[in-house]
Amino acid sequence: MRILLIGDIVASPGREAVKKIVPRLRREKSIDFVIANAENVAGGSGLTPETIDELLQNKIDVITSGDHVWKKKELYDRLSKDSRVLRPANYPKTSPGSGMGIFSPASGKKIAVINLLGRVFMDPVDCPFQAAEKEIEKIKSFYPETEAKKIEEDLKKGDLKNQIANRLILRKFFEKVLT
């Protein structure tokens, strides 16, 4: 499976770049799935339903976010209803939306995306490692027993950071702490 990860899309110049590049890139490189961080897509900070629609229309499959996801209150309802827009999984469970989604691209394979927020220089949030473990347990419940056992065996073989990275796409898995 070919996956394109796009870093922070910022304001209208970022949206214009997505519009011009992503659909063509998907065709030319046979990309199956596109994940984009877009927490700053609306005027440089936050998201709106309109900016989300614009990105989805331009071949973005899943939108991840960070602490700026809460900047525009008009987004809260959309977070609760649209599984393609993820908030960090390590925010309180009472927060609108979800921090993880399992998606089925046209290739027929499944992909799990977990959105996490680091804690370096950030307001306090739950531990991203513990949140990742909880989300992995949820993911395992979606797979047949044989695949769930394989995931569990892989997790036992090495440290959590490497095994999660091999199985899942994690955003903002705070580089300064892990390197």
Sequence and secondary structure as in RCSB ss.txt:
>XXXX:A:sequence
MRILLIGDIVASPGREAVKKIVPRLRREKSIDFVIANAENVAGGSGLTPETIDELLQNKIDVITSGDHVWKKKEL
YDRLSKDSRVLRPANYPKTSPGSGMGIFSPASGKKIAVINLLGRVFMDPVDCPFQAAEKEIEKIKSFYPETEAKK
IEEDLKKGDLKNQIANRLILRKFFEKVLT
>XXXX:A:secstr
  EEEE   BHHHHHHHHHHHHHHHHHHHT  EEEEE TBTTTTS   HHHHHHHHHTT  EEE  GGGGS GGG
HHHHHH TTB   TTS TTSSS SEEEE  TTS  EEEEE    TTS     HHHHHHHHHHHHHHHS HHHHHH
HHHHHHHS HHHHHHHHSEEE   HHHH 
